Amino acid sequence: MAETGKEGVCLILNYFKYEDEKGKTKNRTGTMKDVDVLIDLFTGLNYNVMSFNDLNLETTKKKLKEG
């Protein structure tokens, strides 16, 4: 168990908006519900949950290094 009393860290990276193969921006319907379910699940398992939405590549890399 980590010093915080938590089992560990759960990092959720949610990409609601994405670019298709033609470069057109689209939305992935339902991802916010998925995130809510994952947050509830891992919080219940005593994890420190961090969730981020629609990060760009550089910010995603930064969060992965921090996590």
Contacts in CASP RR format, 6 or more apart in sequence:
PFRMAT RR
TARGET T0000
AUTHOR 0000-0000-0000
METHOD contacts of the structure
MODEL  1
MAETGKEGVCLILNYFKYEDEKGKTKNRTGTMKDVDVLIDLFTGLNYNVM
SFNDLNLETTKKKLKEG
1 7 0 8 1.000
1 8 0 8 1.000
2 8 0 8 1.000
2 9 0 8 1.000
2 48 0 8 1.000
4 48 0 8 1.000
5 46 0 8 1.000
6 46 0 8 1.000
6 47 0 8 1.000
6 48 0 8 1.000
7 45 0 8 1.000
7 46 0 8 1.000
7 47 0 8 1.000
8 47 0 8 1.000
8 48 0 8 1.000
9 47 0 8 1.000
9 48 0 8 1.000
9 49 0 8 1.000
9 50 0 8 1.000
9 67 0 8 1.000
10 38 0 8 1.000
10 42 0 8 1.000
10 47 0 8 1.000
10 48 0 8 1.000
10 49 0 8 1.000
10 50 0 8 1.000
11 50 0 8 1.000
11 52 0 8 1.000
11 63 0 8 1.000
11 64 0 8 1.000
11 67 0 8 1.000
12 35 0 8 1.000
12 38 0 8 1.000
12 39 0 8 1.000
12 49 0 8 1.000
12 50 0 8 1.000
12 51 0 8 1.000
12 52 0 8 1.000
13 52 0 8 1.000
13 55 0 8 1.000
13 60 0 8 1.000
13 63 0 8 1.000
14 31 0 8 1.000
14 32 0 8 1.000
14 34 0 8 1.000
14 35 0 8 1.000
14 51 0 8 1.000
14 52 0 8 1.000
14 53 0 8 1.000
14 54 0 8 1.000
15 28 0 8 1.000
15 31 0 8 1.000
15 53 0 8 1.000
15 54 0 8 1.000
15 55 0 8 1.000
16 27 0 8 1.000
16 28 0 8 1.000
16 31 0 8 1.000
16 32 0 8 1.000
16 53 0 8 1.000
16 54 0 8 1.000
17 25 0 8 1.000
17 26 0 8 1.000
17 27 0 8 1.000
17 28 0 8 1.000
17 54 0 8 1.000
18 25 0 8 1.000
18 26 0 8 1.000
18 27 0 8 1.000
18 28 0 8 1.000
19 25 0 8 1.000
19 26 0 8 1.000
20 26 0 8 1.000
35 51 0 8 1.000
35 53 0 8 1.000
38 49 0 8 1.000
38 51 0 8 1.000
39 49 0 8 1.000
39 51 0 8 1.000
42 49 0 8 1.000
43 49 0 8 1.000
50 63 0 8 1.000
50 67 0 8 1.000
52 59 0 8 1.000
52 60 0 8 1.000
52 63 0 8 1.000
55 63 0 8 1.000
END
